[in-house]
Structure formats: structure tokens, C-alpha cells
């Protein structure tokens, strides 16, 4: 009986903690929940009313979890290939294999493609929204210091002379969706992993 009470309190704490991590900006995103919830837990679109309700968009679809896959390519090992349509980023390992990560990509009207190089790497990067973004979103801050609340997340890889980056996110539920203004989003865990593998001047191919 005591064990059941302890487990119940643990579940309650977990659900409350998860619901507190969801900002209002999550509203309106395509539903990202892909799993059956635990028994007795209901998935809701709005703010949970109690501990047995859990808001959607809190998990990444398993297909977007980091994994080694077969990937025949003419690109050299160490190259990054971004498949924006499939929402995958490939870090080429060689021998017909790649490390595949799930990503969030540009929303309609902000798509781009091309071949560039990684020109800069940053840990817990600061963020200065470009003028174009500020004209669209005058409510945004002019500058944000790096940290857990920064939209660029834990790491950033700067792509050539473009304004775009491969970076972490404070919205992991957006992985697998078209949500950004052109940047490539990854979960913080994935971007930290990729950051440790990628060298400066590595080739980046965005499809």
C-alpha cells in the first residue's frame, strides 16, 4: 500500500513537472504526441486541469530519435546533410552509414537550400534576432544572453555567411515539424552530441 502511494506521488510530480515546461508558444503547433499515454492518463490540447491529464506535444516521435542508419552517399565522412523534407539531419560516418537526427525546419515561405561550411561553433550561444525577424516580430528581445531559456538552446553551429544555424531548442515537441524562420532545430541532447563530432569548416549540404 505504501509503495502504491509512493508511486502515485511520483507520477503526480512527473506530470506536474512536464506540464510546467510547456510555454504558451506550444499552442497551435501540429500535435506531436505519438505514443499511447500511461493507463489512466488523458492527453488534452489545453492546459491540464489535474495530474491525470497531460498536454500534447511533450515528446519526440521515436522515428526522430538519434540512431545510426544505412546512408549510401558520395559525401565524405564528417559531412552534414540536412534533408528538410524528411526532417532528418545526417552526419556522414562513411562505409555507407550515417548518424541520423530528427530536426525541425523552416516553415512555409522560409525554406532554403545550398552547400556551405560550418564557420563557427558556440556553447550556450547568445541570440540577436536579425532585423528582418524584428520587423515581423517587434515583440522579440533585441538580444538574449545564452542559457536554458535562450531559443538557440545548448549549442549552435553557424552555417557559412548565412543567418542560419543548426541549434538546440527550448521546444523539443517541434522536432519533425516546419516551425522555424530558416534555422535547423535539434533537441538539446542531440545538438550537444552533434557539436562534439563536427569540426570547423565541415561541409553542410541543405536539401
VENNORNOR-V715128 format. One record per residue. N is the residue number from 1. PSI is psi as a letter, one per 40 degrees, with the letter a starting at -180 (NA if undefined). D_FIRST is the distance of its C-alpha to the first C-alpha in Angstrom with 1 decimal. Layout:
N,PSI,D_FIRST
N,PSI,D_FIRST
This chain:
1,d,0.0
2,d,3.8
3,d,5.4
4,d,5.1
5,d,6.4
6,d,8.7
7,d,9.9
8,d,10.6
9,d,12.5
10,d,14.3
11,d,15.5
12,d,16.6
13,d,18.6
14,d,20.1
15,d,21.3
16,d,22.7
17,d,24.4
18,d,25.9
19,d,27.2
20,e,28.9
21,e,30.9
22,h,32.7
23,i,36.1
24,d,38.2
25,e,40.5
26,e,38.0
27,h,39.0
28,e,41.5
29,i,40.8
30,h,40.5
31,h,37.0
32,e,35.6
33,h,32.2
34,e,32.6
35,i,29.1
36,h,26.7
37,i,23.9
38,i,20.2
39,h,18.8
40,e,18.6
41,h,20.8
42,h,24.4
43,h,27.4
44,i,29.8
45,d,33.3
46,a,33.1
47,h,30.9
48,h,27.2
49,d,26.4
50,i,22.7
51,e,20.0
52,e,19.8
53,i,23.6
54,h,25.3
55,i,29.0
56,i,31.1
57,f,33.3
58,e,30.6
59,i,31.1
60,h,34.1
61,h,35.0
62,d,34.5
63,d,38.3
64,e,39.0
65,i,37.0
66,h,39.2
67,i,40.6
68,h,43.7
69,i,45.8
70,h,49.2
71,g,51.7
72,h,55.4
73,i,57.4
74,e,60.7
75,i,59.1
76,i,58.9
77,i,55.6
78,e,54.3
79,i,55.3
80,h,52.9
81,h,53.3
82,h,51.7
83,g,51.4
84,d,50.9
85,d,50.9
86,e,48.1
87,f,46.2
88,i,46.3
89,h,47.7
90,h,48.9
91,h,49.6
92,h,52.1
93,d,51.5
94,i,54.5
95,f,55.0
96,e,53.9
97,i,50.5
98,i,48.9
99,h,45.7
100,h,44.6
101,i,42.8
102,i,41.8
103,i,43.7
104,i,44.4
105,a,48.1
106,i,50.7
107,i,50.6
108,h,53.6
109,e,56.8
110,e,55.7
111,i,55.8
112,i,58.0
113,i,58.8
114,i,60.8
115,h,61.1
116,a,60.6
117,i,59.5
118,h,56.7
119,e,58.7
120,i,56.0
121,i,52.5
122,h,50.4
123,h,47.0
124,g,45.2
125,i,48.4
126,i,49.7
127,h,50.6
128,h,53.9
129,h,54.0
130,i,57.5
131,d,60.0
132,d,59.6
133,d,55.8
134,d,56.5
135,d,59.0
136,d,56.4
137,g,53.6
138,e,55.2
139,e,51.8
140,i,50.9
141,i,51.3
142,d,54.4
143,i,52.6
144,h,49.1
145,i,48.3
146,i,46.1
147,i,42.4
148,d,39.0
149,e,40.2
150,h,43.5
151,d,43.9
152,e,45.4
153,a,42.2
154,d,42.1
155,i,45.3
156,h,48.5
157,h,51.2
158,h,54.4
159,h,56.5
160,b,60.2
161,e,62.1
162,i,59.9
163,e,57.6
164,i,54.7
165,i,51.9
166,h,49.1
167,i,46.3
168,a,42.6
169,i,40.9
170,e,38.4
171,g,37.8
172,d,36.3
173,e,35.8
174,e,39.7
175,h,40.1
176,e,41.8
177,i,43.5
178,g,47.0
179,e,46.2
180,i,48.4
181,e,52.0
182,d,52.9
183,i,50.7
184,h,48.4
185,i,44.7
186,i,42.1
187,i,38.6
188,d,38.7
189,d,37.3
190,d,40.0
191,d,42.8
192,d,42.0
193,d,42.2
194,d,45.5
195,d,47.0
196,e,46.7
197,d,48.6
198,h,51.3
199,i,54.6
200,i,57.0
201,e,59.6
202,i,57.4
203,h,58.5
204,h,56.4
205,h,57.2
206,h,55.9
207,NA,56.4
